[in-house]
Amino acid sequence: MIKIWLLVAFMSAPGWPSVRTQAFVYPDEGTCVEAQVEFFNAYESKPESYKNLMIVDSHCLPFESFAIPGWLPMEKMGFDT
């Protein structure tokens, strides 16, 4: 098992049948938080007309995961190569 971080982004807009989510995997909390800041900065750079019709939020969540082949070098995932 390895500890990974998920950036889970939530988006809502009028007329959508549900709240949309996207999740992105990061190797550590710092990298996840950097991506979260970039996500919010991108949203804040949008015009007010966009922000009036789109609500967003995001959270960095730790998660114990099985190794994800091809994602990181195996030795960084705690496996012998």
N, CA, C and O of each residue as an XYZ file, in Angstrom:
324
protein
N       0.848     -1.178      0.000
C       0.000      0.000      0.000
C       0.893      1.241      0.000
O       1.979      1.243      0.580
N       0.417      2.282     -0.656
C       1.119      3.556     -0.684
C       0.130      4.658     -0.309
O      -1.080      4.518     -0.485
N       0.669      5.743      0.206
C      -0.171      6.901      0.501
C      -0.092      7.845     -0.687
O       0.989      8.266     -1.098
N      -1.250      8.164     -1.225
C      -1.329      9.141     -2.311
C      -2.264     10.255     -1.859
O      -2.934     10.143     -0.833
N      -2.299     11.309     -2.625
C      -3.201     12.432     -2.351
C      -4.091     12.634     -3.560
O      -3.625     12.637     -4.699
N      -5.367     12.800     -3.301
C      -6.342     13.067     -4.364
C      -6.812     14.505     -4.258
O      -7.251     14.950     -3.198
N      -6.716     15.227     -5.360
C      -7.361     16.528     -5.460
C      -8.731     16.255     -6.061
O      -8.841     15.889     -7.231
N      -9.760     16.429     -5.269
C     -11.123     16.208     -5.742
C     -11.749     17.579     -5.982
O     -11.880     18.388     -5.064
N     -12.129     17.821     -7.227
C     -12.713     19.102     -7.627
C     -14.209     18.908     -7.857
O     -14.636     17.953     -8.505
N     -14.982     19.823     -7.317
C     -16.442     19.809     -7.442
C     -16.881     21.007     -8.262
O     -16.380     22.115     -8.072
N     -17.821     20.785     -9.180
C     -18.326     21.857    -10.033
C     -19.838     21.755    -10.146
O     -20.383     20.665    -10.318
N     -20.509     22.886    -10.049
C     -21.961     22.919    -10.172
C     -22.363     24.105    -11.031
O     -21.798     25.193    -10.930
N     -23.347     23.867    -11.872
C     -23.866     24.935    -12.729
C     -25.370     24.718    -12.903
O     -25.846     23.585    -12.821
N     -26.124     25.805    -13.146
C     -27.563     25.663    -13.361
C     -27.851     24.723    -14.532
O     -27.201     24.789    -15.575
N     -28.818     23.867    -14.340
C     -29.221     22.973    -15.414
C     -28.483     21.645    -15.453
O     -28.912     20.723    -16.147
N     -27.386     21.530    -14.724
C     -26.695     20.247    -14.682
C     -27.515     19.294    -13.829
O     -28.090     19.714    -12.825
N     -27.584     18.036    -14.198
C     -28.384     17.090    -13.424
C     -27.747     16.693    -12.092
O     -28.403     16.080    -11.250
N     -26.478     17.038    -11.899
C     -25.778     16.651    -10.679
C     -24.547     17.538    -10.494
O     -24.209     18.333    -11.371
N     -23.898     17.398     -9.373
C     -22.607     18.048     -9.159
C     -21.562     17.194     -9.868
O     -21.524     15.977     -9.692
N     -20.722     17.830    -10.662
C     -19.660     17.100    -11.358
C     -18.415     17.074    -10.479
O     -18.121     18.023     -9.753
N     -17.699     15.967    -10.567
C     -16.454     15.833     -9.819
C     -15.366     15.326    -10.740
O     -15.623     14.620    -11.715
N     -14.152     15.702    -10.407
C     -12.970     15.161    -11.054
C     -11.947     14.939     -9.957
O     -11.864     15.720     -9.009
N     -11.176     13.884    -10.082
C     -10.138     13.600     -9.102
C      -8.802     13.445     -9.820
O      -8.723     12.844    -10.891
N      -7.765     13.993     -9.216
C      -6.420     13.941     -9.753
C      -5.501     13.379     -8.672
O      -5.634     13.737     -7.502
N      -4.576     12.507     -9.050
C      -3.699     11.825     -8.102
C      -2.357     12.552     -8.013
O      -1.770     12.935     -9.025
N      -1.884     12.734     -6.765
C      -0.587     13.365     -6.510
C       0.203     12.537     -5.504
O      -0.383     11.855     -4.664
N       1.532     12.594     -5.585
C       2.358     11.758     -4.712
C       2.484     12.273     -3.285
O       2.843     11.512     -2.386
N       2.194     13.556     -3.060
C       2.342     14.101     -1.712
C       1.402     15.286     -1.523
O       0.858     15.827     -2.485
N       1.224     15.676     -0.265
C       0.283     16.741      0.058
C       0.686     18.073     -0.558
O      -0.169     18.807     -1.053
N       1.974     18.396     -0.533
C       2.433     19.678     -1.071
C       2.103     19.847     -2.539
O       1.649     20.910     -2.963
N       2.330     18.803     -3.314
C       2.030     18.858     -4.748
C       0.532     18.984     -4.979
O       0.091     19.690     -5.886
N      -0.243     18.297     -4.154
C      -1.705     18.379     -4.265
C      -2.187     19.795     -3.961
O      -3.026     20.338     -4.679
N      -1.655     20.388     -2.896
C      -2.073     21.741     -2.509
C      -1.675     22.748     -3.587
O      -2.432     23.675     -3.871
N      -0.499     22.578     -4.189
C      -0.093     23.465     -5.287
C      -1.094     23.390     -6.435
O      -1.476     24.413     -7.003
N      -1.513     22.178     -6.772
C      -2.498     22.004     -7.853
C      -3.840     22.611     -7.462
O      -4.540     23.174     -8.302
N      -4.195     22.496     -6.189
C      -5.449     23.085     -5.696
C      -5.413     24.602     -5.833
O      -6.398     25.213     -6.247
N      -4.293     25.206     -5.488
C      -4.144     26.659     -5.631
C      -4.273     27.059     -7.099
O      -4.936     28.046     -7.416
N      -3.644     26.300     -7.993
C      -3.754     26.585     -9.426
C      -5.201     26.465     -9.904
O      -5.659     27.265    -10.719
N      -5.915     25.466     -9.395
C      -7.328     25.280     -9.746
C      -8.141     26.510     -9.345
O      -8.910     27.041    -10.147
N      -7.967     26.960     -8.099
C      -8.716     28.126     -7.635
C      -8.279     29.400     -8.363
O      -9.117     30.252     -8.660
N      -6.992     29.544     -8.651
C      -6.518     30.718     -9.395
C      -7.124     30.759    -10.797
O      -7.494     31.825    -11.289
N      -7.224     29.594    -11.434
C      -7.840     29.542    -12.770
C      -9.299     29.973    -12.701
O      -9.779     30.708    -13.564
N      -9.996     29.513    -11.675
C     -11.402     29.905    -11.499
C     -11.517     31.411    -11.241
O     -12.356     32.087    -11.836
N     -10.673     31.923    -10.355
C     -10.737     33.349    -10.013
C     -10.382     34.255    -11.187
O     -10.776     35.421    -11.208
N      -9.643     33.733    -12.161
C      -9.272     34.545    -13.325
C     -10.400     34.640    -14.351
O     -10.312     35.416    -15.303
N     -11.450     33.858    -14.162
C     -12.580     33.881    -15.094
C     -13.416     35.150    -14.874
O     -13.393     35.726    -13.787
N     -14.147     35.580    -15.894
C     -15.017     36.758    -15.741
C     -16.153     36.483    -14.752
O     -16.522     35.332    -14.518
N     -16.690     37.537    -14.187
C     -17.785     37.403    -13.218
C     -18.986     36.672    -13.822
O     -19.677     35.931    -13.123
N     -19.233     36.877    -15.109
C     -20.360     36.195    -15.754
C     -20.194     34.673    -15.676
O     -21.181     33.952    -15.535
N     -18.963     34.186    -15.764
C     -18.684     32.755    -15.637
C     -18.892     32.315    -14.190
O     -19.554     31.311    -13.926
N     -18.317     33.079    -13.255
C     -18.397     32.707    -11.841
C     -19.821     32.779    -11.302
O     -20.150     32.082    -10.342
N     -20.668     33.606    -11.901
C     -22.068     33.661    -11.485
C     -22.842     32.412    -11.894
O     -23.906     32.131    -11.343
N     -22.304     31.655    -12.870
C     -22.979     30.455    -13.354
C     -22.239     29.160    -13.022
O     -22.684     28.078    -13.405
N     -21.125     29.262    -12.320
C     -20.331     28.062    -12.015
C     -19.822     28.164    -10.583
O     -19.147     29.129    -10.223
N     -20.142     27.183     -9.782
C     -19.640     27.117     -8.414
C     -18.617     25.987     -8.366
O     -18.872     24.892     -8.866
N     -17.457     26.256     -7.763
C     -16.426     25.224     -7.657
C     -15.916     25.133     -6.227
O     -16.014     26.080     -5.447
N     -15.381     23.991     -5.915
C     -14.684     23.771     -4.656
C     -13.712     22.622     -4.900
O     -13.858     21.882     -5.873
N     -12.733     22.468     -4.036
C     -11.816     21.339     -4.163
C     -11.183     21.044     -2.811
O     -11.087     21.908     -1.939
N     -10.751     19.786     -2.668
C     -10.134     19.344     -1.419
C      -9.027     18.351     -1.737
O      -9.159     17.538     -2.652
N      -7.938     18.418     -0.982
C      -6.875     17.425     -1.066
C      -7.120     16.383      0.019
O      -7.197     16.707      1.204
N      -7.241     15.142     -0.401
C      -7.568     14.062      0.523
C      -6.493     12.980      0.479
O      -6.111     12.541     -0.606
N      -5.997     12.541      1.640
C      -5.048     11.426      1.648
C      -5.797     10.122      1.404
O      -6.962      9.980      1.776
N      -5.115      9.181      0.777
C      -5.758      7.898      0.461
C      -4.693      6.810      0.418
O      -3.650      6.984     -0.212
N      -4.952      5.695      1.083
C      -4.080      4.527      1.002
C      -4.486      3.750     -0.239
O      -5.641      3.350     -0.382
N      -3.532      3.540     -1.131
C      -3.833      2.930     -2.420
C      -2.891      1.765     -2.689
O      -1.790      1.696     -2.144
N      -3.337      0.871     -3.523
C      -2.419     -0.100     -4.081
C      -1.514      0.642     -5.056
O      -1.853      1.732     -5.516
N      -0.381      0.061     -5.366
C       0.534      0.670     -6.331
C      -0.193      0.905     -7.648
O      -1.037      0.109     -8.059
N       0.141      1.987     -8.288
C      -0.460      2.343     -9.566
C       0.621      2.159    -10.630
O       1.464      3.040    -10.803
N       0.613      1.032    -11.346
C       1.670      0.744    -12.316
C       1.835      1.879    -13.323
O       0.862      2.381    -13.884
N       3.086      2.267    -13.535
C       3.395      3.299    -14.510
C       3.241      4.717    -14.000
O       3.582      5.668    -14.702
N       2.729      4.874    -12.776
C       2.513      6.219    -12.267
C       3.766      6.809    -11.641
O       4.107      7.960    -11.912
N       4.455      6.040    -10.810
C       5.711      6.452    -10.199
C       6.710      5.317    -10.359
O       6.313      4.167    -10.549
N       8.012      5.624    -10.283
C       8.974      4.505    -10.269
C       8.617      3.552     -9.119
O       8.279      3.992     -8.021
N       8.696      2.269     -9.383
C       8.278      1.270     -8.411
C       8.975      1.439     -7.065
O       8.358      1.197     -6.027
N      10.247      1.850     -7.054
C      10.950      1.988     -5.777
C      10.349      3.131     -4.945
O      10.408      3.085     -3.717
N       9.781      4.142     -5.583
C       9.127      5.223     -4.837
C       7.802      4.763     -4.262
O       7.271      5.390     -3.345
N       7.266      3.676     -4.791
C       6.013      3.141     -4.276
C       6.253      2.114     -3.175
O       5.305      1.521     -2.661
N       7.523      1.902     -2.811
C       7.821      0.969     -1.733
C       7.982     -0.462     -2.185
O       7.899     -1.381     -1.370
N       8.213     -0.672     -3.476
C       8.409     -2.022     -3.999
C       9.850     -2.178     -4.469
O      10.459     -1.226     -4.956
N      10.382     -3.363     -4.321
C      11.705     -3.668     -4.877
C      11.570     -3.836     -6.381
O      10.583     -4.383     -6.873
N      12.575     -3.358     -7.101
C      12.526     -3.523     -8.560
C      13.513     -4.581     -9.002
O      13.621     -4.864    -10.195
